[in-house]
Amino acid sequence: MKRSLVGAPLPVVATLFLTASAAFADQWIQIEAQPTLTEATESARGYAARFPNVVGFDLPGRWHAIALGPYATAEEADAARLALRAQGLIPGDAYLTEGERFGRPFWPVGASLSDLAQSATPPAVSEQPLSDAPGAEGTELAALPAAELPAPEPEETPAEARASERLLDRPAREALQTALGFAGFYTSTVDGAFGPGTRNAMAAWQSANGYEPTGVLTTRQRGLVLSAYREVVDSLGLAPVTDDVAGISVTLPMGLVEFDEYAPPFAKYGSADDSGVQVLLISQSGDGATLGGLYEIMQTLEIVPLEGERARDADSFVLTGANANVVTHAEARLAGGAVKGWVLIWPRGDEQRRTLALDALRTSFAPTTGVLPDAYGEGAEQDIDLLAGLEIRRPDRAGSGFYVDGEGRVLTASDLVQECARITLDETYEATVSAQEDGMALLTPADPLAPVAVARFDGRLPRLQSEVSVSGYAYEGRLGAPTLNYGTVAEQRGLAGEEDVLRLAMTTVPGEAGGPLLSTSGAVIGMLASDGALAGEDGRTLPEGVAFAYDMEKLATFLSANGVTVTGSEEVSGVADTDLLRLGRDLTVLVSCWN
């Protein structure tokens, strides 16, 4: 709705003298929105040469509204709008608003809201012909007193509606289809052709809004459809942005975001006025490997919820995600030796505006010359839990498990997987608890896996003081690989005399629980139990250097009862530490619990 009326000749018709309410009633006719204060002031000055109650207001996102009012009632305002539009004095898409988005008035210069509220009556009618006003040379208009405001126009008949519809040009027809689509009534192609799809959409809109469903919108109805759409578009403040540092040109909802900082590989546009909307522009030198790495790590960010589309090919990727709070959409592609893309983060429950912003961003995005450096600015924050200042998603807890068959089923400690909304293996593969009992849990991957190694069990009871090791993720996956922890078998039973438990002389950490207990030959002889699982019912804390493991017989009974064929080990001699470490890494799985 960007127009300039300064210097435009006025039609030879009667002008309507507008009244202001004695009390500020928040009823306005918005006739324009301009992107800059200079353009808005020029436009307001042009309208003020014709009407006495022109007011300019700041809008969110650097836009500026030109309005007529205030009016005491919506009926009074609509009557004025219809009369002025019929005479061609205001744009046909001018619409009524309560002014809830209006900010500080910038026109008239020096005006305040209290001044506007006190303007109870219009100024006296000037006897000077309007031909003396700037831009109205040779035109003389008679002033119509406020008391002679015409009654609201009656609704057009279907024949009149068709006649007025025939006057619409192709852009106006396409705009109407777009607005009907925005309102949820039109789902076909925007082509300006009013075929059966458009007619059905018009009839559906009419029925939903209490009108006779003729399938042909009247002039008034078309105005209502368009004004509802344009008011939402105006609230976004869509504006072209060229970021020369990132090397990206794109249209952004600048009414809702503002530039924050460069934090490679992102140019961050944070929320403006607590809108909750964020945009990240992606700009990074690299190739297909860089694209793939970014695709993987972005899925670990808190701003990309887990539930959503994941798609990647050799040259691009798409990531979407939604939770109870936000909806996120990210796209990136290779562009001349760089990865360029964007992320749109939007509050949940504002789908219409999000869709408009998403469409504008997607269709306007274009890489330009330039790319963000690998680091930007002094003192960039470095943190294992952050990427460019964005928090990386971490599980609630993580620990160890190990493969027990060729389909990728995993045995772990049951404490680790209690009350988890989601369980992953090696932070990649989804899994569910298929059985659990007495401190043990069997996990089944969503899709069968092909592990490099599976547990081979030694049915012989280990000798006292024999050396054993536990393979596990001692620091809940922060090291990226399991480690071996060494100790000895101190007793072949638990503190309460349990015969299926091994007491170990070993100092362990919580992340190792669920890991396989290995003999020197590499055979599995047990599973490390969770801290406190066998400390006794009185909840006493064990002294340092004491741990417990469930022995092989207990594990084999549990696994066999749940359909896992236990494989025996034929190795009897010890293996080198390097081979034991390799075996532990192939066998051990990082088990993560997410909420």
C-alpha positions in Angstrom: 0.0 0.0 0.0 2.8 2.4 -0.9 1.7 5.5 -2.7 2.6 9.2 -3.0 -0.2 11.7 -3.5 1.8 14.9 -3.4 1.1 16.9 -6.5 -1.6 14.5 -7.9 -4.6 16.4 -9.5 -7.9 16.0 -7.6 -10.9 14.8 -9.4 -13.8 17.2 -10.0 -16.1 15.8 -7.4 -17.5 16.9 -4.1 -15.0 16.4 -1.2 -16.1 15.0 2.1 -15.4 17.0 5.3 -14.5 14.5 8.0 -15.4 14.8 11.7 -13.3 13.9 14.7 -14.7 12.3 17.8 -15.0 14.3 21.0 -13.5 11.4 22.9 -10.5 9.4 21.5 -12.3 6.2 20.4 -9.6 4.3 18.5 -11.6 4.1 15.2 -9.5 5.0 12.2 -9.3 4.6 8.4 -5.8 3.5 7.5 -5.1 4.7 4.0 -1.4 4.0 3.6 1.7 2.5 5.1 5.1 3.9 4.1 8.6 2.3 4.8 10.4 5.5 5.7 9.6 8.6 7.7 10.4 10.9 4.8 8.0 9.2 2.4 5.3 9.0 5.1 5.6 12.7 6.0 5.4 13.7 2.3 2.3 11.5 1.9 0.6 12.8 5.0 1.3 16.4 3.9 -0.4 15.6 0.5 -3.5 14.1 2.2 -3.6 17.0 4.7 -4.1 19.4 1.8 -7.4 17.7 1.2 -8.6 16.5 4.6 -8.5 18.2 8.1 -8.0 15.0 10.2 -5.0 13.3 8.7 -2.7 11.7 11.3 0.5 9.8 10.8 1.6 7.1 13.3 4.8 5.0 13.7 4.2 1.3 13.2 6.3 -1.6 14.6 9.2 -2.4 12.4 10.1 1.1 11.1 6.9 1.4 9.0 4.6 4.4 9.2 0.8 4.6 8.9 -1.3 7.4 7.4 -4.8 7.4 8.9 -8.0 9.5 9.0 -9.7 9.9 12.3 -10.4 9.4 15.1 -14.1 8.4 14.8 -16.6 7.8 17.5 -17.9 4.5 16.1 -16.9 2.0 13.5 -20.1 2.7 11.6 -19.2 6.4 11.2 -15.7 5.5 10.1 -16.9 3.0 7.6 -19.4 5.4 6.2 -16.6 8.0 5.6 -14.4 5.3 4.1 -17.0 4.2 1.6 -17.9 7.7 0.6 -14.2 8.8 0.1 -13.4 5.6 -1.8 -16.4 6.1 -4.1 -15.1 9.5 -5.0 -11.6 8.2 -5.6 -10.1 10.3 -2.8 -8.5 7.4 -0.9 -7.1 4.1 -2.1 -9.6 1.3 -2.7 -7.8 -0.9 -0.2 -8.0 1.5 2.7 -9.4 -0.3 5.7 -10.8 0.3 9.2 -8.6 -0.3 12.3 -8.9 0.3 16.0 -5.3 1.6 16.0 -3.9 -1.0 18.3 -0.6 -1.1 16.4 -0.3 2.7 16.2 2.7 4.2 18.0 3.9 7.7 18.4 2.2 10.2 16.0 4.6 12.0 13.6 2.0 14.0 11.8 0.8 16.7 12.4 4.2 17.8 13.6 4.3 18.1 17.4 0.9 16.4 17.8 0.2 14.0 20.7 -2.6 11.5 21.4 -4.2 13.9 23.9 -4.3 16.6 21.3 -6.1 14.2 18.9 -8.6 13.2 21.6 -9.5 16.8 22.3 -10.2 17.7 18.7 -14.0 17.5 19.2 -15.1 19.4 16.1 -13.5 19.9 12.8 -12.1 23.4 11.8 -14.4 25.8 10.0 -15.0 25.1 6.4 -12.6 27.2 4.4 -14.2 29.4 1.7 -11.0 29.1 -0.3 -11.5 26.7 -3.3 -9.4 23.6 -3.0 -7.8 24.6 -6.3 -5.5 26.8 -4.3 -4.1 23.7 -2.5 -0.8 22.3 -3.8 -1.2 19.9 -6.6 -4.8 20.8 -7.4 -4.4 23.4 -10.1 -7.6 24.3 -12.0 -9.8 22.2 -9.8 -12.6 23.7 -7.6 -14.4 21.5 -5.2 -17.4 22.3 -3.1 -17.1 21.3 0.6 -19.7 18.9 1.9 -20.6 19.7 5.6 -20.0 16.9 8.1 -23.7 16.8 8.8 -24.3 15.6 5.3 -22.3 12.4 5.5 -24.0 9.9 3.1 -25.4 6.8 4.5 -23.4 3.6 4.0 -23.5 2.2 0.5 -26.1 -0.6 0.1 -24.6 -4.0 -0.8 -24.2 -4.5 -4.6 -26.5 -6.9 -6.4 -24.8 -9.9 -8.0 -25.1 -8.1 -11.4 -23.5 -5.0 -9.9 -20.8 -7.1 -8.2 -19.9 -8.8 -11.5 -19.8 -5.4 -13.2 -17.4 -4.0 -10.7 -15.4 -7.2 -10.7 -14.8 -6.8 -14.5 -13.0 -3.6 -13.8 -10.3 -5.4 -11.9 -7.0 -5.8 -13.7 -4.9 -9.0 -13.5 -2.7 -7.8 -10.5 -5.9 -7.0 -8.5 -7.4 -10.4 -9.3 -4.2 -12.1 -8.3 -4.1 -10.1 -5.1 -7.7 -11.2 -4.3 -6.8 -14.8 -4.8 -3.8 -14.4 -2.6 -5.9 -12.8 0.2 -8.5 -15.6 -0.1 -5.7 -18.1 0.2 -4.3 -16.4 3.2 -7.8 -16.5 4.8 -7.9 -20.3 4.2 -10.5 -20.4 1.5 -8.5 -20.7 -1.8 -6.0 -23.4 -2.4 -5.4 -23.4 -6.1 -2.9 -21.5 -8.4 -2.8 -17.7 -8.2 -3.4 -16.9 -11.8 -5.9 -14.1 -11.9 -8.5 -16.3 -13.5 -11.7 -16.5 -11.6 -12.6 -20.1 -12.4 -14.6 -22.7 -10.3 -11.9 -22.8 -7.6 -12.0 -19.1 -7.0 -15.8 -18.9 -7.2 -16.0 -21.7 -4.6 -13.5 -19.9 -2.4 -15.5 -16.6 -2.6 -18.8 -18.4 -1.7 -17.1 -20.1 1.2 -15.8 -16.8 2.5 -19.2 -15.2 2.1 -20.9 -18.1 4.1 -18.3 -17.9 6.8 -18.8 -14.1 7.2 -22.6 -14.1 7.1 -23.2 -13.1 3.5 -25.2 -14.7 0.8 -22.9 -17.2 -0.9 -23.2 -15.9 -4.5 -19.6 -16.8 -5.5 -19.1 -13.2 -6.6 -17.7 -10.7 -4.1 -19.1 -7.2 -3.9 -16.8 -4.2 -3.8 -17.2 -4.0 -0.1 -16.5 -7.7 0.4 -13.4 -7.6 -1.7 -12.2 -4.7 0.4 -12.7 -6.7 3.6 -10.8 -9.7 2.3 -7.9 -7.5 1.1 -7.7 -5.3 4.2 -7.5 -8.4 6.5 -4.6 -9.7 4.5 -2.8 -6.4 4.2 -3.1 -5.6 7.8 -1.2 -8.8 8.6 1.4 -8.2 5.9 1.9 -4.7 7.3 2.5 -6.1 10.7 5.4 -8.2 9.4 7.2 -5.2 8.0 8.6 -7.3 5.1 11.6 -5.5 3.7 14.6 -6.4 1.4 17.9 -6.8 3.3 21.3 -7.1 1.6 23.9 -8.3 4.1 27.2 -7.6 2.4 29.2 -9.2 5.2 27.3 -12.5 5.0 26.9 -12.2 1.2 23.1 -12.7 1.2 20.2 -10.8 -0.2 16.8 -11.6 1.3 13.4 -10.2 2.3 13.0 -10.3 6.1 10.1 -9.5 8.5 11.9 -6.4 9.8 8.8 -5.4 11.8 9.6 -8.4 14.1 13.4 -8.8 13.9 16.5 -6.6 14.1 20.2 -7.2 13.4 22.0 -8.5 16.5 25.5 -9.8 15.7 27.7 -11.9 13.5 28.6 -15.2 15.1 30.0 -17.4 12.3 28.5 -19.3 10.6 25.5 -17.1 11.4 24.4 -13.5 10.9 21.9 -13.2 13.7 18.7 -11.2 13.5 17.1 -11.3 17.0 13.6 -10.6 18.2 12.4 -7.0 18.0 9.9 -5.8 20.6 9.7 -9.2 22.2 8.2 -10.7 19.0 9.8 -14.1 19.6 10.8 -14.3 16.0 14.4 -14.9 15.0 16.3 -15.2 11.7 19.7 -16.7 11.2 21.5 -16.2 7.9 24.0 -19.0 7.2 27.2 -18.1 5.5 30.3 -20.3 5.6 33.1 -21.2 3.2 33.2 -24.9 2.3 32.1 -27.8 0.2 29.8 -30.8 0.4 31.5 -32.0 3.5 31.0 -28.7 5.2 27.3 -28.8 4.2 27.0 -32.3 5.7 28.7 -31.3 8.9 26.5 -28.3 9.4 23.4 -30.4 8.7 24.4 -32.8 11.5 25.4 -30.3 14.1 22.3 -28.1 13.5 20.1 -31.0 14.5 21.8 -30.8 17.9 20.8 -27.2 18.5 18.0 -26.3 20.9 16.5 -23.9 18.3 15.8 -26.9 16.0 13.2 -29.1 17.8 13.4 -32.8 17.2 10.0 -33.4 15.5 10.1 -32.4 11.9 11.2 -33.0 8.3 14.9 -33.9 7.7 16.1 -34.0 4.1 19.5 -33.7 2.6 21.1 -34.3 -0.8 24.6 -33.6 -2.2 24.0 -29.8 -2.6 21.4 -28.8 0.0 19.5 -29.6 3.1 16.1 -28.8 4.7 15.5 -29.0 8.5 12.2 -28.4 10.2 11.1 -28.8 13.8 8.3 -27.9 16.1 7.5 -28.2 19.8 5.1 -26.5 22.1 6.9 -23.2 21.9 8.4 -22.7 18.4 8.4 -23.8 14.8 11.7 -23.8 13.0 12.5 -24.0 9.3 16.1 -24.1 8.0 17.5 -24.4 4.5 21.0 -24.3 3.1 22.8 -25.0 -0.2 26.2 -24.9 -1.8 26.8 -21.6 -3.7 30.1 -21.0 -5.3 32.5 -22.5 -2.8 30.3 -21.5 0.2 27.4 -22.8 2.2 24.6 -20.2 2.2 21.2 -20.5 3.8 18.8 -19.3 6.5 16.9 -20.4 9.6 13.5 -18.9 10.6 12.4 -19.4 14.2 8.7 -18.5 14.9 6.5 -18.7 18.0 4.0 -21.5 17.9 0.4 -20.5 17.2 1.0 -17.7 14.7 0.9 -19.9 11.6 -0.6 -17.3 9.1 2.1 -14.7 9.6 4.8 -17.4 9.8 3.7 -18.8 6.4 3.8 -15.3 4.8 7.3 -14.6 6.2 8.5 -18.1 5.2 7.2 -17.7 1.6 8.8 -14.2 1.3 12.1 -15.5 2.7 12.2 -18.6 0.6 11.4 -16.9 -2.7 13.7 -13.9 -2.2 16.8 -15.6 -0.9 19.8 -15.1 -3.1 23.5 -15.6 -2.4 25.7 -12.6 -3.2 29.5 -11.9 -3.2 31.0 -12.4 0.3 31.1 -14.9 3.1 31.4 -14.8 6.8 35.0 -15.5 8.1 35.5 -18.5 10.4 35.7 -16.2 13.4 34.3 -12.7 13.8 35.1 -10.1 16.4 37.2 -10.2 19.5 36.5 -12.6 22.4 34.0 -14.9 20.6 32.5 -17.2 23.1 34.0 -20.7 23.1 32.0 -23.4 24.8 31.5 -27.1 24.2 27.7 -26.6 24.8 27.4 -23.7 22.3 27.6 -23.2 18.6 28.0 -19.6 17.6 26.4 -18.7 20.9 23.5 -21.0 20.4 22.9 -23.7 22.9 23.5 -27.3 21.8 20.8 -29.8 22.8 22.0 -32.2 25.4 20.3 -35.3 26.8 19.0 -35.4 30.3 21.4 -38.2 31.1 23.6 -40.5 29.2 25.5 -43.7 29.9 26.6 -47.0 28.5 25.2 -50.1 26.9 26.5 -52.9 24.6 25.4 -54.8 21.6 24.1 -58.3 22.3 23.0 -59.5 18.9 23.4 -58.8 15.2 20.2 -56.8 14.9 21.6 -54.1 17.1 19.7 -54.8 20.3 21.5 -53.3 23.3 21.7 -54.2 27.0 22.0 -51.4 29.5 21.1 -50.4 33.1 17.4 -49.8 33.6 18.0 -46.7 35.8 19.4 -45.0 32.7 16.3 -45.3 30.6 13.6 -44.6 33.1 10.9 -42.0 32.1 12.6 -41.0 28.9 10.5 -39.3 26.1 13.2 -40.5 23.6 16.1 -42.8 23.7 19.0 -42.8 21.2 22.0 -45.0 20.6 25.2 -43.1 19.8 23.0 -39.9 19.6 21.8 -41.0 16.2 19.6 -44.1 16.3 16.2 -44.1 17.9 15.5 -47.0 20.3 12.8 -48.2 22.7 12.8 -50.3 25.8 11.5 -53.7 24.8 12.1 -55.4 28.2 13.4 -54.5 31.7 13.9 -56.4 34.9 15.9 -56.2 38.1 18.3 -53.4 37.1 18.6 -54.5 33.4 16.9 -53.1 30.3 16.9 -54.4 26.7 16.8 -51.7 24.0 15.5 -52.4 20.4 16.5 -49.9 17.7 13.7 -48.4 15.6 15.5 -49.8 12.5 17.8 -52.9 12.6 21.5 -52.1 12.9 24.6 -54.0 11.9 27.1 -53.5 14.8 30.8 -54.1 14.2 30.9 -56.4 17.3 28.4 -58.1 19.6 28.9 -59.5 23.1 30.5 -63.0 23.4 29.9 -64.2 26.9 32.2 -66.3 29.1 30.1 -68.7 31.2 32.9 -69.4 33.7 32.8 -67.6 37.0 35.8 -65.2 37.2 38.4 -66.0 39.9 38.8 -63.7 42.9 41.4 -61.0 42.4 41.4 -61.6 38.6 41.8 -58.5 36.5 38.7 -57.1 34.8 37.8 -54.0 32.9 34.7 -52.0 32.1 34.2 -50.3 28.7 31.9 -47.3 29.1 31.3 -43.6 28.5 32.8 -42.3 31.7 31.8 -38.7 31.0 28.4 -39.2 29.4 29.7 -38.9 25.8 31.7 -35.7 26.1 34.9 -37.5 25.1 33.2 -39.0 22.0 34.4 -42.6 22.6 34.3 -45.1 25.4 37.2 -45.7 27.7 38.4 -48.7 29.7 38.4 -48.7 33.5 40.4 -51.4 35.2 39.8 -53.2 38.5 39.7 -56.7 40.1 37.0 -59.1 41.3 36.8 -58.7 45.1 33.9 -61.1 45.8 31.5 -63.3 43.8 28.3 -62.1 45.5 26.6 -58.9 46.7 26.5 -57.3 50.1 23.3 -59.1 50.9 24.6 -62.4 49.7 23.2 -62.2 46.1 24.8 -65.0 44.1 24.2 -63.3 40.7 26.3 -60.2 41.6 30.1 -59.5 41.5 31.7 -57.1 43.9 34.5 -55.2 42.2 37.5 -53.3 43.5 37.1 -50.4 41.1 36.3 -46.7 41.2 33.6 -45.9 38.7 31.6 -42.9 37.5 27.9 -42.8 36.7 28.3 -42.8 32.9 30.0 -46.2 32.9 26.9 -47.9 34.4 25.4 -50.4 31.8 28.8 -51.0 30.2 30.2 -54.5 29.6 32.5 -56.1 32.2 35.3 -57.7 30.3 37.8 -60.4 31.2 41.4 -60.2 30.0 40.4 -62.3 27.0 37.8 -59.8 25.9 34.8 -62.0 26.8 31.8 -60.4 28.5 31.4 -61.6 32.1 28.9 -59.1 33.4 27.4 -55.6 33.2 28.3 -52.7 35.5 25.3 -51.9 37.8 24.1 -48.3 38.5 25.5 -46.5 41.5 23.4 -47.4 44.5 21.5 -50.2 42.8 23.1 -52.8 45.1 24.2 -50.6 48.0 21.5 -52.0 50.3 18.0 -51.0 51.1 19.1 -48.6 53.8 20.5 -46.4 51.0 24.0 -46.2 52.4 26.8 -44.7 50.3 29.4 -47.1 49.2 33.0 -46.4 50.0 35.3 -45.3 47.2 36.8 -48.1 45.2 33.7 -50.4 45.4 31.4 -51.2 42.5 29.0 -54.0 41.5 28.2 -55.9 38.3 25.5 -58.3 37.4 27.2 -61.6 36.4 27.0 -63.4 33.1 24.4 -66.0 34.3 21.9 -63.2 35.3 22.4 -61.5 32.0 22.0 -64.7 30.0 18.8 -65.6 31.7 17.3 -62.2 31.1 18.4 -62.0 27.5 17.2 -65.6 26.6 13.8 -64.9 28.2 13.4 -61.9 25.8 14.4 -63.6 22.6 18.1 -62.9 22.4 20.4 -65.8 21.5 23.4 -65.6 23.8 26.7 -66.2 22.0 29.6 -67.9 23.9 33.2 -66.9 23.7 35.9 -69.4 22.8 38.8 -67.2 23.8 40.7 -68.3 26.9 44.0 -66.4 26.7 44.5 -62.7 27.4 44.7 -60.1 24.6 46.8 -57.0 24.3 45.4 -53.8 25.9 45.1 -52.2 22.4 43.0 -55.1 21.2 40.9 -54.9 24.4 40.3 -51.2 23.9 39.3 -51.7 20.2 36.9 -54.5 21.2 35.4 -52.3 23.9 34.9 -49.4 21.5 33.2 -51.7 18.9 31.0 -53.2 21.4 30.0 -50.3 23.6 27.1 -47.9 22.8 26.3 -44.4 24.1 22.8 -44.6 25.5 21.1 -41.2 25.8 17.8 -40.3 27.5 16.0 -37.2 26.1 13.1 -35.2 27.5 
